[in-house]
Amino acid sequence: MAKKDDQLYQHTRSLLIFKSILVTTLILSIPARAASLDAYADVVGGAGNGCSTWGPEPELSAFFTFSGGTLPLGGVSGCGYSGGMSHVKAASGPLANSKSAGPVILGNPGYSGYFNGTANAVANYGQLGASAHANISGGVPGSPLALFESVGAAKFSDTLTASSSLVTTSSAGFARYQFSVDGSLTSLGAPAAYFFGENYAVLDIQQQNGPVYEILNAHERRGGLGTISNSSPPLGWTTSMGSLIGGSTFYSLDLPMNWGKAWDLKVGLLTWAYGTADTNFLTTAKITGLELFDANHVQVTQFSLSSASGTNYINAVPIPQSMALMMSGLGLLGFSARRKNSSPGL
């Protein structure tokens, strides 16, 4: 029996050397100090009744580098619109949220089109999904104050601590996160006055109280080609007029931390659809790797890691069946409204 155990050890050791990485993972159950999940679904549409003061959705703009549309500060219903923000929060997941609105008329009856849309979000530690769907039908927006957007967003916040016998406790270090992301953005058809579509998907990260960085910014506009982080899509993605679809691996910047001391981590995925468009990243944005470095940026491959949520961020873990079923059960996307003439696409 001992011989078999020794053979298994040697085999495992050889595989790790072949991959040029040796990671000893220790996941500790510690009190959840900063572990939480957020799921947002924001749907607003309608003709409006004359409100003239606008601003970003505060619950989204507080974290995300792109927060979707601009909302009436006088309130959704008070300014003549339908829908609004739905936000749920929990300490354990998966956490799901969805919202829909419409059909709601975008102007005078008989002359204007209608808007309807949906938003979905699923949040879990290390895994996020979101989608947004917007649609204008039956005519054009008849009101200059018409709103027709959707936003679905998910976020997790956790506290991590790493230690290693190879690194002095409290010394400076860096963390680099690897994400697997796949999804689609579509707004098919030729661009025309009042018949338009635009999409965004943004994956953001923040460590400690530092800046919020974009890991991914996918953008597509009706009649144009899609981009990833303002450039041509990387391998794994294809784009055509009004369409961007695919998947690939993305990495964060090397973010500062201290060995042996806790650091806070926040990651959020936001999807936005405007006009007539679909943004579907509902089964995506998974942390699939974590690399740690010392103060000289030399990789440390032997370390222990604890998280407030108890999540193993070192070894890629398949999506739990409960989360997979939840994602597949959520159909479409979410709506967040903004004035038509304030859209980045117009």
Secondary structure, DSSP 8 states (H G I E B T S, - for coil): -HHHHHHHHHHHHHHHHHTT--------B---SS-EEEEEEEEEEE---S---EEE-HHHHTT-S----EEETT-TTTTT-EEEEEEEEESSS-EEEEEEEEEEESSSTTTB-EEEEEEEEEEETTEEEEEEEEEEESSB--STT-EEEEEEEEEEEEEEEEE-TTS-TT-EEEEEEEEEEEEEEE--S--BTTB-EEEEEEEEEEETTS--EEEEEEEEETTS--EETTB---TTEEEETTEEEEEEEEE---EEEETTS-EEEEEEEEEEEEESEEEEETT--EEEEEEEE-TTS-EE-S-EEEETT----SS-----HHHHHHHHH--S--B---BGGG-TT-
